[in-house]
Amino acid sequence: MTKLVSKWNYPTTVRFGAGRIKELADALAEAGIKRPLFVTDPGLAKLPVAASTLKILDTAKVPYGVFSDVKPNPVESNLAAGISAFRKGKYDGVIAFGGGSALDLGKLIAFQAGQTRPVWDFEDIGDWWTRANPDAIAPIIAIPTTAGTGSEVGRAGVITHEASHTKKVIFHPKMLPAIVIADPQLTTGMPPFITAGTGMDALAHCLEAYCAPGYHPMADGIAVEGIRLVFENLPRAFANGKDLTARAHMMSAAAMGAAAFQKGLGAIHSLSHPIGALYDTHHGMTNAVFMPYVLSFNREAIEDKIARLSAYCGIKGGFDGFVRAVVKLRRDLKVPHTLPGLIKGLEMDKKRKSLIADMAVVDPTAGGNPVKLTKKAALMLLDSAIEGKLAGES
């Protein structure tokens, strides 16, 4: 019974369903936001989906500003520019609108704009979050336009430290958005590549949370159902971007992944983070590349759990059957099987591999892997992902 001790946290208010974006002005009032900064990425800012959302604010006579200097993997200079815009415009809250990058940066702007210490002082290490002034954190409305990261229901943001090329997780409980508007209609314009990458990110979150050690049966249950939803609906959303039912289920799976991974993540993410920081790859696609190699590496610790998961998802063959199903799903979604397939012209010498392995083992997600991630293991997994060989293959 000594192991049955844990701490559980669950998400915020979510207004879920097609057409709920029309409730944006009401959600702002409920959150106490009178003058929001609308944070999105530069590509999305030019699309009709952003214009129609801003029109809702215009109609409701809500004064706002727009900030879109957001890289696919946000860096500290993006955050500094966002904080400057927030302070200059005297905004009192943030509307974070977009995929994981815009959601994370929007949350970080709302968090950091009122702080006096550098953002790195609030990295997700121990109780560093207690260093922040909670009264200076602005409220956030999160509106996802992809179905992957689940950042809309998360209490952290990921940002790249430019000097060291490392991704840092900044955490505070009040970084959790006050209200989420999860409208699947906003995701229908996603191109197939983004649908696949973000969907595989949701799968990685659910899968690693389920496999992480520790006692959290609620997270396990959410993760298992999220995995089932991805297998059943991601191929449909990929094939037909206007399939609202599939889009809605994927939006649910994304939020479920983020709710579940408070239990932990693992080597998929700890290897993906340095690759993304060094090569600026799509995070979800990078997770997808590493997924079967990490599953095989963890086999001894998770085989029975994956067998139960396979049965629930209707996948035959236990652990081996599940790995085959993951590989097939990636193939159907046109996900590269190897890192060279993801990063064209990739060449890694021993020094670069060693750097990536060093970064992986100290990544905050590494501790959640069910098998200890040593530098030797990280190098082996990196080679497997480069060569395309799963454990047990000749």
Secondary structure, DSSP 8 states (H G I E B T S, - for coil): -TT---------EEEESTTGGGGHHHHHHHHT-SSEEEE--HHHHTSHHHHHHHHHHHHTT---EEE----SS-BHHHHHHHHHHHHHTT--EEEEEESHHHHHHHHHHHHHTT-SS-GGGGBSSTTGGGGS-GGG---EEEEESSSS--GGG-SEEEEEETTTTEEEEEE-GGGS-SEEEE-GGGGTT--HHHHHHHHHHHHHHHHHHHHSSS--HHHHHHHHHHHHHHHHHHHHHHH-TT-HHHHHHHHHHHHHHHHHTTS---HHHHHHHHHHHHH---HHHHHHHHHHHHHHHTHHHHHHHHHHHHHHHT-SSHHHHHHHHHHHHHHHTT--SSHHHHSTT----HHHHHHHHHHHHHSTTGGGSSS---HHHHHHHHHHHHHT--TT--
